[in-house]
Amino acid sequence: MLAALFFSCKSAKLGDAEEKQRVGEYYEAASIYRKVYAKTSPMKRDLRGYIAYRMGDCYRMSNNTARSLSAYMNALRYDYPDSILYLRLGQMYQKSGKYTEALKYYDQYHLLFPEDLLAINGIKGSELALDWKRKPTRYVVKRMDKLNSTKGEFGIMYYPSEKHDVLYFNSSRSKGGDEKINGITGTFNNDFFVVKQNEKGEWLAPEELEDEVNTVSDEGTPSFSPDGNTMYYTYCADATDGNRVSEIYTSSRSGAKWAKGTRVELARDSLTSFGHPAVSPDGKYLYYVSDAIGGYGGKDIYRSHITENGYGAMENLGPAINTAGNELFPYVRDSVTFYFASDGHPGMGGLDLFKASLDSTGHWRVENMKYPLNSSDDDFGITFRGTDNAGFFCSNRNDARGFDHIYSFEYPVVTIFIEGYVFDVEEYPVTNATVRIVGKDGLNVKVPVKNDGSYRMELERDIRYVMMASAEGFLNQNFELKTDPDERNETYIVDFFLSPTTKPVVVDNIFYDFDKATLRPESTKALDGIIKVLNDNPNVTIELSAHTDRKGSDSYNEKLAQQRAQSVVNYLIAGGISSERLTAKGYGKSMPKVISKRISETYPFLKEGDVLSETFVLSLTPEQQEVADQLNRRTEFKVVRTDYNMY
């Protein structure tokens, strides 16, 4: 109706623009529309609105978001009557990262068309984008300036090899010849380039592929068979009648050269576009994009079985993947995972990267890969470095001209470690120890300690673990650990101090009131430690003994020591330890302390093996006597049995 209304007003130039737009030469069409718009009188409001809207469409299709938005706003100013203008304004504001403005126009369109999925997903994507930018994922994204040029690059793909040291991509950069400007993009046609890594793992300068597969026409989006001998790619010929239809071509490698491409026949319909081929890792399926009749709108992703005699029927991947928008650039990672770009699913703007996972019921679960892999601009064409969560993708972010460029990405590996030492109670390494670790994730390992008593083990995040250090001649010691759920590197330090089963163990930091058997509050931590040791070793019985210094009579010291030992036993019983496992014994001053190696290192005036008898202590200086008396005043436990309740 609009075309009929304006027919009498059209100039030849306007007709030229419309024809260029019809055949998909959006760059040239936009340029003509711009000139016609400038020459059209503001008094011709309807015509100006019509031209501005179509100019906006052409700029949108050639990735010039800023000019597209400006043209659409002019169409709005001149009251362009088609309400789809609100949708386009929402999309362009969203692609500009101006989500508040985008929501305003999406809401206006949504009121008119409440069931339109593009509007619904545009609203949802704009709301989500604000949150995604506030809480970015841990992906690290870098622009690969060494691979990029002042023009455009896309279609980045690893060539199959164990080293992952060769990349193919397409670029519209000048090759120094007499290239022709592409009417669709306003740049030179794309050709294949190859880039290799040196021995240091550094990417070298890209080189144009000088094989027959490169032509004067447009080539892009390479994908390789598993053996690397066949390349599938998108080919778009320069049609003399202006009707350009993209097709999928294949080239075979003979020696080091790629042969001239030949067409892949997926359908007999010559008007249907095909592109963006992606071969499955097993070589059985070819995934691709098409605007075939019967899809869900825009361009959809299909696949066909690769056979010895050709290709099977076109299989649309269905509504979980395909939308009323465009789904493009599939990349198949394995039998249940593939990636693609879409402007139909909720996203940050333009094309976003999505991951699709096939669940056990055969349904696809689609998730947006969020910021910073995605931006408000076009993000697409991902490729992975083998099984690593790293590789490359393409984006036109931060390019005012809308040119696509290559970016690297890497998801930092989150490492969770548990490490520490296994010592005896005097802090010497227990070299024959093992640390057993059992986790809710199914982990069940025994980690031997090294000669210095150290151990180290990698764990998973957000998992509860139980650990036990054990060694012959020592009591076991347990420890529980819950790793942090946050995605960040973490190293947990857990040291074990094992008590021997062959000699008494001094329990430090047990304090009594002066000249009494009453336990002081600051003794609680040490006493609870004994309870834990007994719970960790349920088949052990112990003797709790209390010792005094040389001062006072034998009978007085033995009575006080017995009361103190019983106070400790009573505390342990109150803590849940069976009385059958405990014996209280007060030795008074009858068993003076024998100096260990560790004590001699702490107090050099004492030698290993010295016995702190009354005679020995009296031979020391007053200051040294005080130290000796303190060492004699102690609470100990020793293992009596290791087979309690076992038979």
C-alpha positions as CSV (number, residue, x, y, z in Angstrom):
1,M,0.0,0.0,0.0
2,L,2.8,2.4,0.9
3,A,4.6,1.5,-2.4
4,A,1.4,2.4,-4.3
5,L,0.9,5.6,-2.3
6,F,4.4,6.8,-3.1
7,F,4.7,5.5,-6.7
8,S,4.0,8.9,-8.2
9,C,6.6,10.5,-5.9
10,K,9.4,8.1,-6.6
11,S,12.5,9.2,-8.4
12,A,14.7,6.9,-10.4
13,K,17.1,7.0,-7.5
14,L,14.6,5.8,-5.0
15,G,13.7,2.9,-7.3
16,D,17.4,2.1,-7.5
17,A,17.6,1.9,-3.8
18,E,14.6,-0.3,-3.5
19,E,16.0,-2.7,-6.1
20,K,19.4,-2.8,-4.3
21,Q,17.5,-3.6,-1.1
22,R,15.4,-6.3,-2.8
23,V,18.5,-8.2,-4.0
24,G,20.3,-7.8,-0.6
25,E,22.8,-5.2,-1.5
26,Y,22.1,-3.3,1.7
27,Y,25.3,-1.2,1.8
28,E,24.6,0.3,-1.6
29,A,20.9,0.6,-1.0
30,A,21.5,2.5,2.3
31,S,23.9,4.9,0.5
32,I,21.3,5.7,-2.2
33,Y,18.5,6.1,0.4
34,R,20.6,8.5,2.3
35,K,21.1,10.7,-0.7
36,V,17.4,10.6,-1.6
37,Y,16.4,11.4,1.9
38,A,18.7,14.5,2.0
39,K,17.1,15.8,-1.2
40,T,13.5,15.1,-0.1
41,S,11.6,18.1,1.3
42,P,10.7,17.9,5.0
43,M,7.2,19.0,3.9
44,K,6.8,15.5,2.3
45,R,6.5,13.9,5.7
46,D,5.1,10.5,4.5
47,L,7.8,10.1,1.9
48,R,10.5,11.1,4.3
49,G,9.3,8.6,6.9
50,Y,9.2,5.8,4.2
51,I,12.7,6.5,3.0
52,A,14.0,6.8,6.6
53,Y,12.5,3.5,7.6
54,R,13.9,1.6,4.6
55,M,17.3,3.2,5.1
56,G,17.2,2.0,8.8
57,D,16.5,-1.5,7.6
58,C,19.5,-1.4,5.2
59,Y,21.8,-0.1,7.8
60,R,20.5,-2.7,10.3
61,M,21.2,-5.5,7.8
62,S,24.7,-4.2,7.1
63,N,25.6,-4.0,10.8
64,N,25.7,-0.2,11.1
65,T,23.7,0.1,14.3
66,A,24.3,3.8,15.0
67,R,23.1,4.9,11.5
68,S,20.2,2.4,11.6
69,L,19.0,3.8,14.9
70,S,19.3,7.4,13.6
71,A,17.3,6.5,10.5
72,Y,14.6,4.7,12.5
73,M,14.3,7.7,14.8
74,N,13.8,9.9,11.8
75,A,11.0,7.5,10.6
76,L,9.4,7.9,14.0
77,R,9.7,11.6,13.8
78,Y,7.8,11.6,10.5
79,D,5.1,9.3,11.9
80,Y,6.0,6.2,9.8
81,P,2.8,4.2,10.1
82,D,4.0,0.6,10.5
83,S,4.1,-0.4,14.2
84,I,7.1,-2.8,13.5
85,L,9.1,0.4,13.8
86,Y,8.8,0.1,17.6
87,L,10.3,-3.4,17.4
88,R,13.2,-2.2,15.3
89,L,13.9,0.7,17.7
90,G,13.9,-1.7,20.6
91,Q,16.3,-4.0,18.8
92,M,18.7,-1.2,17.8
93,Y,18.7,0.4,21.3
94,Q,19.3,-3.0,22.7
95,K,22.2,-3.5,20.3
96,S,23.6,-0.2,21.4
97,G,23.6,-1.3,25.0
98,K,20.9,1.2,25.9
99,Y,18.6,-1.2,27.6
100,T,16.3,1.3,29.4
101,E,15.4,2.9,26.0
102,A,15.1,-0.5,24.4
103,L,12.6,-1.6,27.0
104,K,10.4,1.5,26.3
105,Y,10.0,0.7,22.6
106,Y,9.7,-3.1,23.2
107,D,6.9,-2.4,25.6
108,Q,5.1,-0.2,23.1
109,Y,5.3,-3.0,20.5
110,H,4.4,-5.6,23.0
111,L,1.2,-3.8,23.9
112,L,0.1,-4.0,20.2
113,F,1.3,-7.6,19.7
114,P,1.4,-9.3,23.1
115,E,2.2,-12.8,21.6
116,D,5.2,-11.7,19.5
117,L,8.1,-13.7,20.7
118,L,10.7,-11.3,19.4
119,A,9.3,-8.6,21.6
120,I,8.9,-10.9,24.6
121,N,12.5,-12.2,24.3
122,G,13.7,-8.6,23.6
123,I,12.2,-7.4,26.8
124,K,13.5,-10.4,28.7
125,G,17.0,-10.1,27.2
126,S,17.2,-6.4,28.0
127,E,16.3,-7.0,31.6
128,L,18.8,-9.9,31.9
129,A,21.6,-8.0,30.2
130,L,21.7,-5.4,32.9
131,D,22.1,-8.1,35.5
132,W,24.7,-10.1,33.4
133,K,26.9,-7.0,33.1
134,R,26.7,-6.4,36.9
135,K,27.7,-10.1,37.5
136,P,29.9,-11.2,34.7
137,T,31.0,-14.8,34.2
138,R,34.7,-15.7,34.7
139,Y,35.4,-15.9,30.9
140,V,38.5,-13.8,29.9
141,V,38.0,-12.2,26.5
142,K,40.7,-10.5,24.5
143,R,40.7,-8.9,21.1
144,M,43.2,-10.7,18.8
145,D,44.8,-7.6,17.2
146,K,47.5,-9.8,15.6
147,L,44.9,-11.6,13.5
148,N,42.6,-8.6,12.8
149,S,42.8,-5.9,10.2
150,T,41.1,-2.6,9.5
151,K,38.4,-4.5,7.7
152,G,36.5,-7.5,8.9
153,E,37.3,-11.0,10.0
154,F,35.0,-13.9,10.9
155,G,34.6,-17.7,10.5
156,I,37.5,-18.6,12.8
157,M,38.0,-22.3,13.0
158,Y,40.7,-24.7,14.3
159,Y,42.1,-27.1,11.7
160,P,42.0,-30.6,13.1
161,S,45.4,-31.5,14.8
162,E,46.5,-32.7,18.1
163,K,48.5,-29.5,18.7
164,H,45.7,-27.1,17.7
165,D,48.3,-24.9,16.2
166,V,46.6,-23.9,12.9
167,L,43.6,-21.6,12.4
168,Y,41.5,-20.7,9.3
169,F,39.4,-17.6,9.1
170,N,37.9,-15.3,6.5
171,S,38.7,-11.6,6.0
172,S,37.6,-8.8,3.8
173,R,41.0,-7.1,4.1
174,S,42.6,-5.9,0.8
175,K,44.9,-8.4,-0.8
176,G,46.7,-5.8,-2.9
177,G,44.8,-6.6,-6.1
178,D,42.0,-5.1,-8.1
179,E,39.2,-6.3,-5.7
180,K,35.6,-5.5,-6.2
181,I,33.5,-3.8,-3.5
182,N,30.7,-6.1,-2.2
183,G,27.3,-4.3,-2.5
184,I,26.0,-6.1,0.6
185,T,28.7,-5.2,3.0
186,G,30.5,-2.3,1.4
187,T,33.9,-4.1,1.7
188,F,35.9,-6.5,-0.4
189,N,34.7,-10.1,-0.8
190,N,36.0,-12.4,1.9
191,D,38.8,-14.9,1.3
192,F,40.4,-17.6,3.4
193,F,43.4,-16.9,5.5
194,V,45.5,-19.3,7.6
195,V,47.6,-18.6,10.7
196,K,50.0,-20.9,12.5
197,Q,51.7,-21.1,15.8
198,N,55.5,-21.1,16.2
199,E,57.4,-23.3,18.6
200,K,56.7,-20.9,21.5
201,G,53.0,-21.1,21.0
202,E,52.8,-17.6,19.5
203,W,50.4,-16.9,16.6
204,L,52.3,-15.8,13.5
205,A,51.0,-13.2,11.0
206,P,48.0,-14.5,8.9
207,E,48.6,-15.5,5.3
208,E,46.1,-15.5,2.5
209,L,45.4,-19.1,1.3
210,E,46.7,-19.2,-2.2
211,D,44.8,-22.2,-3.3
212,E,42.0,-22.6,-5.8
213,V,39.4,-22.6,-3.1
214,N,39.8,-18.8,-2.9
215,T,38.0,-17.1,-5.7
216,V,36.9,-13.6,-6.6
217,S,33.6,-14.3,-5.0
218,D,32.7,-14.5,-1.3
219,E,33.9,-17.5,0.9
220,G,33.4,-17.9,4.6
221,T,32.8,-20.1,7.7
222,P,35.1,-23.1,7.1
223,S,34.5,-26.4,8.9
224,F,36.6,-29.5,8.5
225,S,36.0,-33.3,8.4
226,P,37.6,-35.1,11.3
227,D,40.6,-36.2,9.2
228,G,41.2,-32.7,8.0
229,N,41.0,-33.7,4.3
230,T,37.6,-32.1,3.5
231,M,36.6,-28.5,4.1
232,Y,33.0,-27.3,4.0
233,Y,32.4,-23.6,3.6
234,T,29.8,-20.9,2.6
235,Y,30.1,-19.6,-0.9
236,C,28.3,-16.7,-2.4
237,A,28.8,-16.0,-6.1
238,D,28.7,-12.5,-7.6
239,A,25.4,-12.9,-9.5
240,T,25.0,-10.7,-12.6
241,D,21.3,-10.3,-12.0
242,G,21.8,-9.2,-8.4
243,N,20.1,-12.3,-7.0
244,R,22.8,-13.7,-4.6
245,V,22.0,-16.9,-2.9
246,S,24.6,-18.4,-0.5
247,E,25.4,-22.1,-0.9
248,I,27.6,-24.6,0.9
249,Y,30.6,-25.8,-1.0
250,T,33.2,-28.5,-0.3
251,S,36.9,-28.6,-1.1
252,S,39.3,-31.6,-0.9
253,R,42.8,-31.4,0.2
254,S,45.5,-33.0,-1.9
255,G,48.9,-32.7,-0.4
256,A,49.2,-29.2,0.9
257,K,46.7,-27.6,-1.5
258,W,42.9,-27.1,-1.3
259,A,41.1,-27.9,-4.6
260,K,38.5,-25.7,-6.3
261,G,35.2,-26.0,-4.4
262,T,32.2,-27.8,-5.6
263,R,28.5,-27.3,-4.5
264,V,26.9,-29.5,-1.8
265,E,23.5,-30.4,-2.9
266,L,21.2,-30.3,0.1
267,A,18.0,-29.4,-1.9
268,R,17.0,-28.9,-5.5
269,D,15.5,-25.5,-4.8
270,S,17.9,-22.9,-6.2
271,L,16.3,-20.0,-4.3
272,T,16.9,-21.4,-0.9
273,S,20.0,-20.1,0.9
274,F,22.4,-22.4,2.7
275,G,25.4,-21.5,4.8
276,H,27.5,-21.8,7.9
277,P,28.4,-25.5,7.7
278,A,29.6,-27.4,10.7
279,V,30.7,-31.0,10.6
280,S,30.0,-33.1,13.7
281,P,33.2,-34.5,15.4
282,D,32.3,-38.0,14.3
283,G,31.9,-36.9,10.7
284,K,28.4,-38.3,10.5
285,Y,26.3,-35.1,10.3
286,L,26.5,-31.8,8.5
287,Y,24.9,-28.9,10.5
288,Y,24.0,-25.7,8.6
289,V,21.8,-22.7,8.3
290,S,19.0,-22.2,5.9
291,D,15.9,-20.0,5.2
292,A,14.0,-23.0,3.8
293,I,10.3,-22.8,3.7
294,G,8.7,-24.4,6.7
295,G,11.1,-23.1,9.3
296,Y,10.3,-21.1,12.4
297,G,11.2,-17.7,11.0
298,G,14.3,-16.0,9.8
299,K,17.1,-18.5,9.3
300,D,17.1,-21.9,11.1
301,I,19.7,-24.5,11.9
302,Y,19.3,-27.8,10.2
303,R,21.4,-31.0,9.9
304,S,21.7,-33.7,7.3
305,H,23.3,-37.2,7.5
306,I,26.5,-37.5,5.5
307,T,26.5,-40.7,3.5
308,E,28.7,-42.2,0.8
309,N,26.1,-41.2,-1.8
310,G,25.4,-37.7,-0.7
311,Y,23.4,-36.1,2.1
312,G,20.2,-37.1,3.9
313,A,17.0,-35.2,4.3
314,M,17.0,-31.8,5.9
315,E,16.3,-32.1,9.6
316,N,15.2,-28.9,11.4
317,L,16.6,-28.9,15.0
318,G,13.2,-27.8,16.3
319,P,11.7,-24.9,18.3
320,A,13.9,-25.3,21.3
321,I,16.8,-24.2,19.1
322,N,15.1,-22.2,16.3
323,T,13.0,-19.1,16.8
324,A,11.2,-16.4,14.9
325,G,14.6,-14.7,14.7
326,N,17.9,-15.9,13.1
327,E,19.9,-18.9,14.4
328,L,23.4,-18.9,12.8
329,F,26.9,-20.3,13.0
330,P,26.4,-23.7,14.6
331,Y,29.5,-25.4,16.1
332,V,29.2,-29.1,17.2
333,R,31.4,-29.9,20.2
334,D,30.2,-33.5,20.9
335,S,27.2,-35.7,20.5
336,V,25.2,-33.8,23.2
337,T,26.6,-30.3,23.0
338,F,26.7,-27.6,20.3
339,Y,26.9,-23.9,20.2
340,F,25.2,-21.3,17.9
341,A,24.4,-17.6,17.6
342,S,20.9,-16.2,17.7
343,D,19.0,-12.9,17.8
344,G,15.8,-14.7,18.6
345,H,16.5,-16.1,22.0
346,P,16.7,-13.6,25.0
347,G,20.1,-12.0,24.7
348,M,22.1,-8.8,25.2
349,G,21.6,-7.5,21.7
350,G,22.2,-8.5,18.1
351,L,23.5,-12.0,17.9
352,D,24.4,-13.7,21.1
353,L,26.3,-17.0,21.7
354,F,24.3,-19.9,23.1
355,K,25.1,-23.3,24.3
356,A,22.7,-26.2,23.7
357,S,22.9,-29.4,25.7
358,L,20.9,-32.5,25.0
359,D,19.4,-34.0,28.2
360,S,18.6,-37.6,28.9
361,T,15.0,-37.2,27.6
362,G,16.2,-36.0,24.2
363,H,15.3,-32.4,24.8
364,W,17.6,-29.4,24.1
365,R,18.4,-27.1,27.0
366,V,19.6,-23.7,25.7
367,E,21.6,-21.2,27.8
368,N,22.9,-17.8,27.0
369,M,26.7,-17.6,27.5
370,K,26.3,-14.2,29.1
371,Y,28.7,-11.3,29.5
372,P,31.6,-10.9,28.6
373,L,31.4,-13.6,25.9
374,N,28.3,-11.8,24.8
375,S,27.9,-8.1,24.4
376,S,25.2,-5.7,23.1
377,D,26.7,-6.2,19.6
378,D,26.9,-9.3,17.4
379,D,28.8,-12.2,19.0
380,F,29.0,-15.4,17.0
381,G,31.1,-18.1,15.4
382,I,32.8,-19.8,18.3
383,T,35.5,-22.5,18.1
384,F,37.2,-24.5,20.9
385,R,40.7,-25.6,21.4
386,G,40.1,-29.3,21.7
387,T,38.6,-30.2,25.0
388,D,39.7,-27.0,26.7
389,N,37.2,-24.3,27.6
390,A,39.1,-21.8,25.5
391,G,39.3,-20.8,21.9
392,F,38.1,-18.0,19.6
393,F,34.9,-16.2,18.5
394,C,33.9,-13.2,16.4
395,S,32.3,-10.0,17.4
396,N,31.7,-6.5,16.1
397,R,31.8,-5.0,19.6
398,N,33.5,-1.6,19.8
399,D,33.7,-1.1,16.1
400,A,31.8,1.9,14.9
401,R,31.7,0.7,11.4
402,G,30.1,-2.7,12.4
403,F,33.1,-4.7,11.2
404,D,33.5,-8.2,12.8
405,H,36.8,-9.1,14.4
406,I,38.4,-12.1,16.1
407,Y,38.5,-12.4,19.9
408,S,40.0,-15.1,22.1
409,F,38.3,-16.5,25.2
410,E,39.3,-18.6,28.0
411,Y,37.5,-19.8,31.1
412,P,40.1,-19.9,33.9
413,V,40.4,-23.3,35.4
414,V,39.2,-23.2,39.0
415,T,41.6,-25.2,41.2
416,I,40.7,-26.4,44.7
417,F,43.5,-28.0,46.7
418,I,43.8,-29.4,50.1
419,E,47.3,-29.6,51.5
420,G,49.2,-29.7,54.7
421,Y,51.4,-31.9,56.9
422,V,51.0,-35.0,59.1
423,F,53.1,-34.5,62.3
424,D,53.3,-36.3,65.6
425,V,52.3,-34.3,68.7
426,E,55.9,-33.0,68.9
427,E,55.6,-31.7,65.3
428,Y,58.0,-34.1,63.7
429,P,56.8,-35.6,60.3
430,V,55.1,-39.0,60.4
431,T,56.6,-40.3,57.2
432,N,54.6,-43.6,57.0
433,A,51.2,-41.8,57.2
434,T,48.4,-41.7,54.7
435,V,45.5,-39.2,54.4
436,R,42.3,-40.8,53.2
437,I,39.8,-38.4,51.6
438,V,36.1,-39.3,51.0
439,G,33.8,-36.9,49.3
440,K,30.1,-36.5,48.5
441,D,31.2,-36.4,44.8
442,G,32.3,-40.0,45.0
443,L,36.0,-39.4,45.7
444,N,37.6,-42.0,47.8
445,V,41.4,-42.0,47.8
446,K,44.4,-42.6,50.1
447,V,47.1,-39.9,49.7
448,P,50.5,-41.0,50.9
449,V,52.5,-38.3,52.6
450,K,56.0,-37.4,51.5
451,N,59.2,-37.7,53.5
452,D,58.7,-34.3,55.0
453,G,55.2,-35.3,56.1
454,S,53.4,-33.2,53.4
455,Y,50.5,-34.2,51.3
456,R,48.4,-32.4,48.5
457,M,45.2,-33.3,46.7
458,E,43.0,-31.6,44.2
459,L,39.3,-31.3,45.2
460,E,36.1,-30.0,43.7
461,R,34.2,-26.9,44.7
462,D,31.0,-27.0,46.8
463,I,31.6,-30.5,48.1
464,R,31.7,-31.9,51.6
465,Y,34.7,-34.1,52.4
466,V,35.8,-36.3,55.3
467,M,39.5,-36.8,55.8
468,M,41.4,-39.2,58.1
469,A,45.1,-39.2,58.7
470,S,46.5,-42.5,60.0
471,A,49.8,-44.3,60.5
472,E,51.0,-47.5,62.3
473,G,51.8,-46.7,65.9
474,F,49.5,-43.6,66.0
475,L,45.9,-42.8,66.7
476,N,43.8,-41.7,63.7
477,Q,42.7,-38.1,63.4
478,N,39.7,-37.0,61.3
479,F,38.7,-33.7,59.8
480,E,35.6,-32.5,57.9
481,L,35.8,-29.9,55.1
482,K,33.2,-28.2,52.9
483,T,34.7,-26.5,49.9
484,D,33.5,-23.1,48.9
485,P,30.8,-23.0,46.1
486,D,32.3,-19.8,44.5
487,E,34.2,-20.2,41.3
488,R,37.6,-19.1,42.5
489,N,41.0,-20.7,43.1
490,E,41.3,-21.9,46.7
491,T,43.9,-23.9,48.7
492,Y,42.8,-25.3,52.1
493,I,45.5,-25.9,54.7
494,V,44.9,-28.8,57.1
495,D,47.6,-30.1,59.3
496,F,47.3,-33.3,61.3
497,F,49.0,-34.0,64.7
498,L,48.9,-37.7,65.5
499,S,49.1,-39.1,69.0
500,P,51.4,-42.2,69.5
501,T,49.9,-45.4,70.9
502,T,53.2,-46.4,72.6
503,K,53.9,-43.5,75.0
504,P,52.1,-40.9,77.1
505,V,51.0,-37.7,75.4
506,V,51.0,-34.4,77.3
507,V,47.8,-32.5,76.9
508,D,48.7,-28.9,76.9
509,N,46.6,-26.0,78.1
510,I,44.7,-27.9,80.8
511,F,44.5,-25.6,83.8
512,Y,43.2,-26.0,87.4
513,D,42.5,-23.6,90.2
514,F,45.5,-23.1,92.4
515,D,45.9,-26.0,94.8
516,K,42.6,-27.5,93.7
517,A,41.2,-30.0,91.2
518,T,38.7,-27.6,89.7
519,L,39.1,-27.2,85.9
520,R,39.4,-23.6,84.7
521,P,37.2,-22.4,81.7
522,E,40.3,-22.0,79.5
523,S,40.8,-25.8,79.6
524,T,37.7,-26.4,77.5
525,K,39.4,-26.4,74.1
526,A,42.1,-28.9,75.1
527,L,39.6,-31.2,76.7
528,D,37.3,-31.1,73.7
529,G,40.4,-32.1,71.7
530,I,40.7,-35.3,73.8
531,I,37.0,-36.0,73.1
532,K,37.6,-35.7,69.4
533,V,40.6,-38.1,69.5
534,L,38.5,-40.7,71.3
535,N,35.6,-40.2,68.9
536,D,38.0,-40.6,66.0
537,N,39.3,-43.8,67.5
538,P,36.3,-45.6,69.0
539,N,38.2,-48.8,69.8
540,V,40.7,-47.1,72.1
541,T,40.7,-46.9,75.9
542,I,43.0,-44.5,77.7
543,E,44.5,-43.7,81.1
544,L,44.2,-40.0,82.1
545,S,47.0,-39.2,84.5
546,A,47.8,-36.0,86.4
547,H,51.3,-35.1,87.7
548,T,52.6,-32.5,90.2
549,D,55.9,-30.8,90.8
550,R,58.4,-31.7,93.6
551,K,56.8,-29.3,96.2
552,G,54.7,-30.8,99.0
553,S,54.4,-34.3,100.5
554,D,53.9,-37.5,98.4
555,S,50.5,-38.2,99.8
556,Y,49.2,-34.7,99.3
557,N,50.4,-34.6,95.7
558,E,49.0,-38.0,94.9
559,K,45.6,-37.1,96.3
560,L,45.5,-33.7,94.4
561,A,46.7,-35.4,91.2
562,Q,44.0,-38.2,91.5
563,Q,41.3,-35.5,92.0
564,R,42.6,-33.6,89.0
565,A,42.7,-36.7,86.8
566,Q,39.2,-37.6,87.9
567,S,38.0,-34.0,87.0
568,V,39.2,-34.6,83.4
569,V,37.6,-38.0,83.2
570,N,34.3,-36.5,84.5
571,Y,34.4,-33.8,81.8
572,L,35.0,-36.5,79.1
573,I,32.1,-38.6,80.3
574,A,29.9,-35.5,80.3
575,G,31.1,-35.0,76.7
576,G,29.7,-38.4,75.7
577,I,32.7,-40.8,76.2
578,S,31.9,-44.1,77.9
579,S,33.4,-44.4,81.4
580,E,34.5,-47.9,80.4
581,R,37.1,-46.3,78.1
582,L,38.6,-44.0,80.8
583,T,40.8,-44.6,83.8
584,A,41.9,-41.7,86.1
585,K,45.3,-42.0,87.8
586,G,47.0,-39.5,90.0
587,Y,50.8,-40.0,90.1
588,G,51.7,-36.9,92.1
589,K,55.4,-36.3,91.9
590,S,56.3,-40.0,91.6
591,M,56.9,-39.9,87.8
592,P,59.0,-36.9,86.9
593,K,59.1,-35.7,83.3
594,V,61.6,-37.3,80.9
595,I,62.9,-34.6,78.5
596,S,62.1,-35.2,74.8
597,K,64.1,-33.9,71.8
598,R,61.5,-31.2,71.2
599,I,61.7,-29.9,74.7
600,S,65.5,-29.9,74.6
601,E,65.3,-27.7,71.5
602,T,63.0,-25.3,73.3
603,Y,65.0,-25.2,76.5
604,P,68.7,-25.7,75.6
605,F,69.7,-26.1,79.3
606,L,67.9,-29.4,79.2
607,K,69.1,-32.5,77.3
608,E,67.1,-35.2,75.7
609,G,66.7,-38.0,78.2
610,D,67.1,-35.8,81.3
611,V,64.7,-36.9,84.1
612,L,63.3,-33.9,86.1
613,S,63.7,-35.5,89.5
614,E,63.8,-33.4,92.7
615,T,67.6,-33.8,92.8
616,F,68.1,-32.8,89.2
617,V,65.8,-29.8,89.5
618,L,67.6,-28.5,92.6
619,S,70.9,-28.5,90.6
620,L,69.4,-25.8,88.3
621,T,69.2,-22.1,88.7
622,P,66.0,-20.6,90.2
623,E,64.8,-19.5,86.8
624,Q,65.5,-23.0,85.4
625,Q,63.8,-24.7,88.3
626,E,60.6,-22.8,87.6
627,V,60.7,-24.1,84.0
628,A,61.3,-27.7,85.3
629,D,58.5,-27.5,87.8
630,Q,56.2,-26.3,85.1
631,L,57.1,-29.2,82.9
632,N,56.5,-31.7,85.7
633,R,53.0,-30.2,86.4
634,R,51.2,-31.9,83.5
635,T,48.1,-33.9,82.4
636,E,48.8,-36.8,80.1
637,F,46.9,-39.6,78.5
638,K,48.3,-42.9,77.2
639,V,46.6,-45.7,75.2
640,V,45.7,-48.8,77.2
641,R,43.8,-50.8,74.6
642,T,43.2,-50.5,70.9
643,D,40.6,-53.3,70.6
644,Y,37.7,-52.0,72.8
645,N,34.4,-53.4,71.7
646,M,36.0,-55.1,68.7
647,Y,35.2,-58.7,69.8
